[in-house]
Amino acid sequence: MSGSLPAREPLLNTLIDICGPDFARVARSTDAVAGRRASFVAVPATTRSVADTLGLAAERGLALLPRGSGSKIDWGTPPPGVDLIVDTGRLSGLWNHRPGGPTAEVATGTPVRALQAALSLHGQRMAVDPPSPGATVGGLLAVNESGPLRHRFGTPAEQTDTITYVNLDGTVAESDGEQGRPGIAEVDGVIMSATVRLEPLPAARRWVGIPVSTPLQVHNLVEEALAQDVTPSAVEVDLPTPTGPRTSAQPPGYLAILIEGDEPDVERRSARLAKALGDTAAISDLAPAWWGRYPFGRTDVALRVSVHIADLHAAVYALRDAAGVPVPVRGSAGVGTVHAVLPGSFEPERIEAIVDSVRNVLMARSGRAVVISAPPDLARQIDMAGRRDLF
């Protein structure tokens, strides 16, 4: 949205009328999307004020974007510009929750950590662990952000029964879907609340880990782990940047498997798994330092590779061959979804060639590869994931 501030004051005043005098303002330098500052920020507190805000944006032809913590605001295809950021920070809370009950309704702006803390008082959790530290429930659902617990419990969308949202025209709607996916990917607007499924909080957790050097070794160990009757909650791998050719000895990566449940049963299953994996396997009460964290930063190109676990090692080898340089990989080896890191210094044409090469390999294996994050200037020149590609 162009024009001087005086020319924009009537719009700002209307936003203030809707949200309150302290909750609508001109955007600051920190209110940027893909490196470009928005024009305004509105922080509504009710469904009615969200509806009025979105209705005003539709009437004035404003491009808007919802924002929770902002941890994933630059993911995917960069918008040409954002006139209005709708901040969900005041949309928080938990209701329709009976202690010990199977579901609860949670507001979109609630931080996931706050939700888990509240549920833990009743011995429960939502079985999600997003890698973004400050993720809100709305941000979690908007891009279906999954952490290690996806292995056993599925994605956040698969753990959601219904959502209430406000469409871009300001109308309020509710959606419930089949197989736990209530149309979240199709929502164009602001998710207001979600009815999510709850799980008992495990009494004990153990990580069974083993050093690994190559994608093929990871494949073999995952296959062995899944053949055991231990019901893992997560199976994660970290393959850091190798320092030599594929045939040489590499600094080990690490495969870690989470076992949860009652204390005696967890001890028994962990011991059985460690024995099956071999003498170098170890059992720990603590997760590895890299557990549940993305391997990429803001200056990197983040590639998500998803394929059947039997083909994951082939996809990783293909990626390294196409890149021609060492490529760190981390993620859920037990479900075949990992993140790989390419340097943000690569030219757009090189990034596109690497991604196309990997996609050609994955095509015959019913897999896919998408670029979810990249530095803003680069993101505008390459094929980035659309929102629905993240589901």
Helices and strands as residue ranges (DSSP letters): H 5-19, E 24-26, E 32-33, E 36-37, E 40-42, H 47-60, E 64-67, E 84-87, E 94-95, E 103-107, H 112-120, E 124-125, H 137-142, H 150-153, G 157-159, E 160-167, E 172-176, G 178-180, G 184-186, E 189-197, E 199-200, E 204-212, H 215-227, E 234-239, E 253-261, H 263-277, E 282-284, E 301-306, G 309-311, H 312-323, E 329-332, E 337-342, H 348-363, E 368-373, H 376-379, G 387-390
